[in-house]
Amino acid sequence: MFLLEKFFGVLCMPMPILSVLFIIGLSMLWFTKRQVMAKLTLTLTTLLLVFTSSGSMSSAALAWFENLYPPA
């Protein structure tokens, strides 16, 4: 049970989710006829990875949470 909790806990983080989406996009590009859908998936995954990795995005998300709850 502990291992399942750790496994699903790791999968809920942004980087593993984006990695899985990237692998899905690559496999669609190589093994299916849906080239447009594969390119769209890879493009969106790359953009999401860039935006979530940048400091400005994390600062904006943190500022939103800080403004949501006033200090005690």
Gaussian input, Z-matrix of N, CA and C with variables (Angstrom, degrees):
# hf/3-21g

backbone

0 1
 N
 C     1     B1
 C     2     B2     1     A1
 N     3     B3     2     A2     1     D1
 C     4     B4     3     A3     2     D2
 C     5     B5     4     A4     3     D3
 N     6     B6     5     A5     4     D4
 C     7     B7     6     A6     5     D5
 C     8     B8     7     A7     6     D6
 N     9     B9     8     A8     7     D7
 C    10    B10     9     A9     8     D8
 C    11    B11    10    A10     9     D9
 N    12    B12    11    A11    10    D10
 C    13    B13    12    A12    11    D11
 C    14    B14    13    A13    12    D12
 N    15    B15    14    A14    13    D13
 C    16    B16    15    A15    14    D14
 C    17    B17    16    A16    15    D15
 N    18    B18    17    A17    16    D16
 C    19    B19    18    A18    17    D17
 C    20    B20    19    A19    18    D18
 N    21    B21    20    A20    19    D19
 C    22    B22    21    A21    20    D20
 C    23    B23    22    A22    21    D21
 N    24    B24    23    A23    22    D22
 C    25    B25    24    A24    23    D23
 C    26    B26    25    A25    24    D24
 N    27    B27    26    A26    25    D25
 C    28    B28    27    A27    26    D26
 C    29    B29    28    A28    27    D27
 N    30    B30    29    A29    28    D28
 C    31    B31    30    A30    29    D29
 C    32    B32    31    A31    30    D30
 N    33    B33    32    A32    31    D31
 C    34    B34    33    A33    32    D32
 C    35    B35    34    A34    33    D33
 N    36    B36    35    A35    34    D34
 C    37    B37    36    A36    35    D35
 C    38    B38    37    A37    36    D36
 N    39    B39    38    A38    37    D37
 C    40    B40    39    A39    38    D38
 C    41    B41    40    A40    39    D39
 N    42    B42    41    A41    40    D40
 C    43    B43    42    A42    41    D41
 C    44    B44    43    A43    42    D42
 N    45    B45    44    A44    43    D43
 C    46    B46    45    A45    44    D44
 C    47    B47    46    A46    45    D45
 N    48    B48    47    A47    46    D46
 C    49    B49    48    A48    47    D47
 C    50    B50    49    A49    48    D48
 N    51    B51    50    A50    49    D49
 C    52    B52    51    A51    50    D50
 C    53    B53    52    A52    51    D51
 N    54    B54    53    A53    52    D52
 C    55    B55    54    A54    53    D53
 C    56    B56    55    A55    54    D54
 N    57    B57    56    A56    55    D55
 C    58    B58    57    A57    56    D56
 C    59    B59    58    A58    57    D57
 N    60    B60    59    A59    58    D58
 C    61    B61    60    A60    59    D59
 C    62    B62    61    A61    60    D60
 N    63    B63    62    A62    61    D61
 C    64    B64    63    A63    62    D62
 C    65    B65    64    A64    63    D63
 N    66    B66    65    A65    64    D64
 C    67    B67    66    A66    65    D65
 C    68    B68    67    A67    66    D66
 N    69    B69    68    A68    67    D67
 C    70    B70    69    A69    68    D68
 C    71    B71    70    A70    69    D69
 N    72    B72    71    A71    70    D70
 C    73    B73    72    A72    71    D71
 C    74    B74    73    A73    72    D72
 N    75    B75    74    A74    73    D73
 C    76    B76    75    A75    74    D74
 C    77    B77    76    A76    75    D75
 N    78    B78    77    A77    76    D76
 C    79    B79    78    A78    77    D77
 C    80    B80    79    A79    78    D78
 N    81    B81    80    A80    79    D79
 C    82    B82    81    A81    80    D80
 C    83    B83    82    A82    81    D81
 N    84    B84    83    A83    82    D82
 C    85    B85    84    A84    83    D83
 C    86    B86    85    A85    84    D84
 N    87    B87    86    A86    85    D85
 C    88    B88    87    A87    86    D86
 C    89    B89    88    A88    87    D87
 N    90    B90    89    A89    88    D88
 C    91    B91    90    A90    89    D89
 C    92    B92    91    A91    90    D90
 N    93    B93    92    A92    91    D91
 C    94    B94    93    A93    92    D92
 C    95    B95    94    A94    93    D93
 N    96    B96    95    A95    94    D94
 C    97    B97    96    A96    95    D95
 C    98    B98    97    A97    96    D96
 N    99    B99    98    A98    97    D97
 C   100   B100    99    A99    98    D98
 C   101   B101   100   A100    99    D99
 N   102   B102   101   A101   100   D100
 C   103   B103   102   A102   101   D101
 C   104   B104   103   A103   102   D102
 N   105   B105   104   A104   103   D103
 C   106   B106   105   A105   104   D104
 C   107   B107   106   A106   105   D105
 N   108   B108   107   A107   106   D106
 C   109   B109   108   A108   107   D107
 C   110   B110   109   A109   108   D108
 N   111   B111   110   A110   109   D109
 C   112   B112   111   A111   110   D110
 C   113   B113   112   A112   111   D111
 N   114   B114   113   A113   112   D112
 C   115   B115   114   A114   113   D113
 C   116   B116   115   A115   114   D114
 N   117   B117   116   A116   115   D115
 C   118   B118   117   A117   116   D116
 C   119   B119   118   A118   117   D117
 N   120   B120   119   A119   118   D118
 C   121   B121   120   A120   119   D119
 C   122   B122   121   A121   120   D120
 N   123   B123   122   A122   121   D121
 C   124   B124   123   A123   122   D122
 C   125   B125   124   A124   123   D123
 N   126   B126   125   A125   124   D124
 C   127   B127   126   A126   125   D125
 C   128   B128   127   A127   126   D126
 N   129   B129   128   A128   127   D127
 C   130   B130   129   A129   128   D128
 C   131   B131   130   A130   129   D129
 N   132   B132   131   A131   130   D130
 C   133   B133   132   A132   131   D131
 C   134   B134   133   A133   132   D132
 N   135   B135   134   A134   133   D133
 C   136   B136   135   A135   134   D134
 C   137   B137   136   A136   135   D135
 N   138   B138   137   A137   136   D136
 C   139   B139   138   A138   137   D137
 C   140   B140   139   A139   138   D138
 N   141   B141   140   A140   139   D139
 C   142   B142   141   A141   140   D140
 C   143   B143   142   A142   141   D141
 N   144   B144   143   A143   142   D142
 C   145   B145   144   A144   143   D143
 C   146   B146   145   A145   144   D144
 N   147   B147   146   A146   145   D145
 C   148   B148   147   A147   146   D146
 C   149   B149   148   A148   147   D147
 N   150   B150   149   A149   148   D148
 C   151   B151   150   A150   149   D149
 C   152   B152   151   A151   150   D150
 N   153   B153   152   A152   151   D151
 C   154   B154   153   A153   152   D152
 C   155   B155   154   A154   153   D153
 N   156   B156   155   A155   154   D154
 C   157   B157   156   A156   155   D155
 C   158   B158   157   A157   156   D156
 N   159   B159   158   A158   157   D157
 C   160   B160   159   A159   158   D158
 C   161   B161   160   A160   159   D159
 N   162   B162   161   A161   160   D160
 C   163   B163   162   A162   161   D161
 C   164   B164   163   A163   162   D162
 N   165   B165   164   A164   163   D163
 C   166   B166   165   A165   164   D164
 C   167   B167   166   A166   165   D165
 N   168   B168   167   A167   166   D166
 C   169   B169   168   A168   167   D167
 C   170   B170   169   A169   168   D168
 N   171   B171   170   A170   169   D169
 C   172   B172   171   A171   170   D170
 C   173   B173   172   A172   171   D171
 N   174   B174   173   A173   172   D172
 C   175   B175   174   A174   173   D173
 C   176   B176   175   A175   174   D174
 N   177   B177   176   A176   175   D175
 C   178   B178   177   A177   176   D176
 C   179   B179   178   A178   177   D177
 N   180   B180   179   A179   178   D178
 C   181   B181   180   A180   179   D179
 C   182   B182   181   A181   180   D180
 N   183   B183   182   A182   181   D181
 C   184   B184   183   A183   182   D182
 C   185   B185   184   A184   183   D183
 N   186   B186   185   A185   184   D184
 C   187   B187   186   A186   185   D185
 C   188   B188   187   A187   186   D186
 N   189   B189   188   A188   187   D187
 C   190   B190   189   A189   188   D188
 C   191   B191   190   A190   189   D189
 N   192   B192   191   A191   190   D190
 C   193   B193   192   A192   191   D191
 C   194   B194   193   A193   192   D192
 N   195   B195   194   A194   193   D193
 C   196   B196   195   A195   194   D194
 C   197   B197   196   A196   195   D195
 N   198   B198   197   A197   196   D196
 C   199   B199   198   A198   197   D197
 C   200   B200   199   A199   198   D198
 N   201   B201   200   A200   199   D199
 C   202   B202   201   A201   200   D200
 C   203   B203   202   A202   201   D201
 N   204   B204   203   A203   202   D202
 C   205   B205   204   A204   203   D203
 C   206   B206   205   A205   204   D204
 N   207   B207   206   A206   205   D205
 C   208   B208   207   A207   206   D206
 C   209   B209   208   A208   207   D207
 N   210   B210   209   A209   208   D208
 C   211   B211   210   A210   209   D209
 C   212   B212   211   A211   210   D210
 N   213   B213   212   A212   211   D211
 C   214   B214   213   A213   212   D212
 C   215   B215   214   A214   213   D213

   B1=1.4392
   B2=1.5333
   B3=1.3330
   B4=1.4549
   B5=1.5242
   B6=1.3377
   B7=1.4624
   B8=1.5178
   B9=1.3334
   B10=1.4653
   B11=1.5202
   B12=1.3276
   B13=1.4514
   B14=1.5262
   B15=1.3025
   B16=1.4664
   B17=1.5273
   B18=1.3354
   B19=1.4590
   B20=1.5258
   B21=1.3326
   B22=1.4559
   B23=1.5229
   B24=1.3231
   B25=1.4548
   B26=1.5155
   B27=1.3136
   B28=1.4696
   B29=1.5252
   B30=1.3150
   B31=1.4650
   B32=1.5220
   B33=1.3166
   B34=1.4675
   B35=1.5211
   B36=1.2977
   B37=1.4605
   B38=1.5347
   B39=1.3301
   B40=1.4690
   B41=1.5267
   B42=1.3166
   B43=1.4650
   B44=1.5254
   B45=1.3320
   B46=1.4685
   B47=1.5284
   B48=1.3279
   B49=1.4709
   B50=1.5201
   B51=1.3350
   B52=1.4615
   B53=1.5217
   B54=1.3226
   B55=1.4661
   B56=1.5201
   B57=1.3220
   B58=1.4719
   B59=1.5181
   B60=1.3334
   B61=1.4633
   B62=1.5235
   B63=1.3289
   B64=1.4626
   B65=1.5194
   B66=1.3233
   B67=1.4662
   B68=1.5163
   B69=1.3246
   B70=1.4662
   B71=1.5251
   B72=1.3380
   B73=1.4612
   B74=1.5158
   B75=1.3363
   B76=1.4633
   B77=1.5286
   B78=1.3200
   B79=1.4699
   B80=1.5206
   B81=1.3301
   B82=1.4698
   B83=1.5213
   B84=1.3139
   B85=1.4566
   B86=1.5232
   B87=1.3288
   B88=1.4601
   B89=1.5219
   B90=1.3313
   B91=1.4613
   B92=1.5194
   B93=1.3250
   B94=1.4672
   B95=1.5215
   B96=1.2955
   B97=1.4650
   B98=1.5270
   B99=1.3204
   B100=1.4683
   B101=1.5277
   B102=1.2943
   B103=1.4605
   B104=1.5313
   B105=1.3358
   B106=1.4593
   B107=1.5231
   B108=1.3184
   B109=1.4656
   B110=1.5275
   B111=1.3314
   B112=1.4593
   B113=1.5246
   B114=1.3233
   B115=1.4646
   B116=1.5207
   B117=1.3248
   B118=1.4579
   B119=1.5314
   B120=1.3143
   B121=1.4619
   B122=1.5250
   B123=1.3149
   B124=1.4695
   B125=1.5230
   B126=1.3226
   B127=1.4646
   B128=1.5252
   B129=1.3292
   B130=1.4568
   B131=1.5225
   B132=1.3150
   B133=1.4612
   B134=1.5194
   B135=1.3171
   B136=1.4668
   B137=1.5263
   B138=1.3254
   B139=1.4695
   B140=1.5260
   B141=1.3180
   B142=1.4626
   B143=1.5279
   B144=1.3074
   B145=1.4657
   B146=1.5193
   B147=1.3175
   B148=1.4676
   B149=1.5290
   B150=1.3349
   B151=1.4587
   B152=1.5235
   B153=1.3228
   B154=1.4597
   B155=1.5232
   B156=1.3225
   B157=1.4670
   B158=1.5224
   B159=1.3140
   B160=1.4613
   B161=1.5249
   B162=1.2982
   B163=1.4539
   B164=1.5112
   B165=1.3237
   B166=1.4625
   B167=1.5290
   B168=1.3070
   B169=1.4663
   B170=1.5200
   B171=1.3202
   B172=1.4585
   B173=1.5252
   B174=1.3196
   B175=1.4679
   B176=1.5196
   B177=1.3175
   B178=1.4641
   B179=1.5270
   B180=1.3106
   B181=1.4613
   B182=1.5244
   B183=1.3182
   B184=1.4556
   B185=1.5223
   B186=1.3316
   B187=1.4602
   B188=1.5213
   B189=1.3136
   B190=1.4563
   B191=1.5287
   B192=1.3292
   B193=1.4576
   B194=1.5238
   B195=1.3192
   B196=1.4567
   B197=1.5216
   B198=1.3266
   B199=1.4670
   B200=1.5282
   B201=1.3089
   B202=1.4610
   B203=1.5245
   B204=1.3148
   B205=1.4550
   B206=1.5327
   B207=1.3209
   B208=1.4808
   B209=1.5330
   B210=1.3416
   B211=1.4795
   B212=1.5309
   B213=1.2925
   B214=1.4731
   B215=1.5206
   A1=110.92
   A2=115.39
   A3=120.32
   A4=111.15
   A5=116.44
   A6=119.91
   A7=111.28
   A8=118.18
   A9=120.65
   A10=111.17
   A11=116.60
   A12=120.42
   A13=111.00
   A14=117.32
   A15=121.13
   A16=111.25
   A17=117.57
   A18=121.90
   A19=110.88
   A20=117.69
   A21=120.36
   A22=111.99
   A23=116.89
   A24=119.85
   A25=112.13
   A26=116.39
   A27=120.86
   A28=110.38
   A29=117.68
   A30=120.84
   A31=113.06
   A32=118.19
   A33=120.85
   A34=112.98
   A35=118.38
   A36=121.49
   A37=110.03
   A38=117.79
   A39=120.45
   A40=115.31
   A41=118.06
   A42=119.94
   A43=113.06
   A44=119.90
   A45=118.32
   A46=113.50
   A47=116.81
   A48=119.58
   A49=109.97
   A50=116.53
   A51=119.99
   A52=111.60
   A53=117.56
   A54=120.33
   A55=111.10
   A56=116.78
   A57=120.45
   A58=110.45
   A59=117.71
   A60=120.55
   A61=111.48
   A62=116.93
   A63=120.79
   A64=110.99
   A65=117.24
   A66=121.05
   A67=110.88
   A68=117.43
   A69=120.99
   A70=110.32
   A71=116.68
   A72=120.27
   A73=112.63
   A74=116.93
   A75=119.97
   A76=111.79
   A77=116.69
   A78=118.90
   A79=110.92
   A80=117.24
   A81=119.28
   A82=110.47
   A83=116.79
   A84=120.97
   A85=111.59
   A86=117.03
   A87=120.97
   A88=113.79
   A89=117.33
   A90=119.59
   A91=115.81
   A92=119.44
   A93=120.02
   A94=110.33
   A95=114.90
   A96=121.21
   A97=112.11
   A98=117.45
   A99=121.58
   A100=110.37
   A101=117.42
   A102=122.59
   A103=111.61
   A104=117.55
   A105=120.57
   A106=110.39
   A107=116.99
   A108=120.92
   A109=110.98
   A110=116.92
   A111=121.00
   A112=110.73
   A113=117.47
   A114=120.90
   A115=111.15
   A116=117.36
   A117=121.30
   A118=110.53
   A119=117.36
   A120=121.53
   A121=110.67
   A122=117.27
   A123=120.50
   A124=111.84
   A125=117.34
   A126=121.02
   A127=111.06
   A128=117.18
   A129=119.96
   A130=112.05
   A131=116.39
   A132=119.82
   A133=110.84
   A134=117.27
   A135=120.91
   A136=110.81
   A137=117.53
   A138=120.56
   A139=111.32
   A140=117.27
   A141=120.00
   A142=111.23
   A143=117.17
   A144=120.91
   A145=111.09
   A146=117.04
   A147=121.07
   A148=110.59
   A149=116.76
   A150=119.37
   A151=112.59
   A152=117.98
   A153=119.22
   A154=112.24
   A155=117.85
   A156=120.90
   A157=112.73
   A158=117.37
   A159=119.71
   A160=110.85
   A161=115.82
   A162=120.89
   A163=113.62
   A164=117.71
   A165=119.98
   A166=111.70
   A167=117.13
   A168=120.56
   A169=110.60
   A170=117.07
   A171=119.53
   A172=110.86
   A173=117.54
   A174=120.37
   A175=111.04
   A176=116.90
   A177=120.59
   A178=110.84
   A179=117.79
   A180=120.74
   A181=110.75
   A182=116.81
   A183=120.78
   A184=110.71
   A185=117.75
   A186=121.19
   A187=110.50
   A188=117.74
   A189=121.05
   A190=110.49
   A191=116.84
   A192=120.50
   A193=111.41
   A194=117.70
   A195=120.47
   A196=111.35
   A197=117.49
   A198=120.45
   A199=111.85
   A200=116.46
   A201=120.61
   A202=111.01
   A203=117.03
   A204=122.69
   A205=109.05
   A206=117.89
   A207=119.43
   A208=110.64
   A209=115.94
   A210=118.53
   A211=110.72
   A212=114.80
   A213=120.41
   A214=111.59
   D1=-39.90
   D2=179.41
   D3=-62.27
   D4=-41.22
   D5=-179.31
   D6=-66.86
   D7=-38.63
   D8=176.90
   D9=-63.39
   D10=-40.78
   D11=178.73
   D12=-62.79
   D13=-43.83
   D14=178.32
   D15=-66.08
   D16=-40.79
   D17=-179.14
   D18=-63.40
   D19=-48.86
   D20=-179.29
   D21=-72.98
   D22=-27.78
   D23=175.04
   D24=-64.97
   D25=-39.90
   D26=177.62
   D27=-69.36
   D28=-38.65
   D29=-178.72
   D30=-68.47
   D31=-19.08
   D32=-179.93
   D33=-82.96
   D34=-4.79
   D35=178.93
   D36=-82.37
   D37=156.59
   D38=-174.61
   D39=-62.10
   D40=-41.31
   D41=-175.86
   D42=-64.10
   D43=-46.44
   D44=177.02
   D45=-64.80
   D46=-36.11
   D47=177.90
   D48=-62.69
   D49=-45.73
   D50=179.88
   D51=-67.95
   D52=-32.94
   D53=176.62
   D54=-65.65
   D55=-41.82
   D56=177.44
   D57=-64.45
   D58=-42.95
   D59=177.20
   D60=-62.02
   D61=-38.58
   D62=178.64
   D63=-65.42
   D64=-41.79
   D65=177.56
   D66=-64.94
   D67=-39.65
   D68=176.85
   D69=-62.49
   D70=-44.07
   D71=178.43
   D72=-62.54
   D73=-42.45
   D74=178.14
   D75=-65.03
   D76=-41.49
   D77=179.59
   D78=-67.37
   D79=-34.89
   D80=175.47
   D81=-66.16
   D82=-37.82
   D83=-179.37
   D84=-66.56
   D85=-38.61
   D86=-176.54
   D87=-84.93
   D88=-36.44
   D89=-167.26
   D90=-112.87
   D91=-2.87
   D92=-179.81
   D93=-126.53
   D94=173.76
   D95=178.28
   D96=-90.87
   D97=-2.98
   D98=-177.37
   D99=-85.53
   D100=70.55
   D101=-176.92
   D102=-67.86
   D103=-39.23
   D104=-177.80
   D105=-67.42
   D106=-44.07
   D107=178.84
   D108=-64.01
   D109=-38.79
   D110=178.77
   D111=-65.45
   D112=-43.63
   D113=179.13
   D114=-65.41
   D115=-37.99
   D116=177.45
   D117=-65.59
   D118=-42.27
   D119=178.65
   D120=-63.48
   D121=-45.03
   D122=179.55
   D123=-65.58
   D124=-39.44
   D125=179.42
   D126=-65.87
   D127=-46.93
   D128=-179.81
   D129=-66.08
   D130=-37.62
   D131=177.70
   D132=-64.43
   D133=-43.11
   D134=179.25
   D135=-64.94
   D136=-42.37
   D137=178.48
   D138=-64.59
   D139=-42.84
   D140=177.38
   D141=-63.04
   D142=-38.64
   D143=178.50
   D144=-64.73
   D145=-42.02
   D146=179.08
   D147=-65.97
   D148=-44.68
   D149=-177.88
   D150=-69.25
   D151=-38.80
   D152=179.62
   D153=-75.88
   D154=-20.69
   D155=179.52
   D156=-86.93
   D157=-19.10
   D158=-176.69
   D159=-76.58
   D160=151.74
   D161=-179.69
   D162=-69.99
   D163=-29.73
   D164=-178.30
   D165=-68.22
   D166=-35.56
   D167=179.03
   D168=-68.38
   D169=-43.79
   D170=179.41
   D171=-67.32
   D172=-36.02
   D173=177.47
   D174=-65.77
   D175=-39.78
   D176=178.68
   D177=-66.09
   D178=-41.29
   D179=178.54
   D180=-66.56
   D181=-40.93
   D182=179.26
   D183=-66.56
   D184=-40.63
   D185=178.34
   D186=-63.07
   D187=-37.24
   D188=178.73
   D189=-62.82
   D190=-44.33
   D191=178.70
   D192=-68.16
   D193=-37.29
   D194=179.24
   D195=-66.77
   D196=-35.62
   D197=179.07
   D198=-78.54
   D199=-22.25
   D200=-179.02
   D201=-69.55
   D202=-38.85
   D203=-178.24
   D204=-116.32
   D205=110.97
   D206=-179.79
   D207=-70.34
   D208=156.51
   D209=-179.88
   D210=-65.91
   D211=153.25
   D212=-177.93
   D213=-73.19

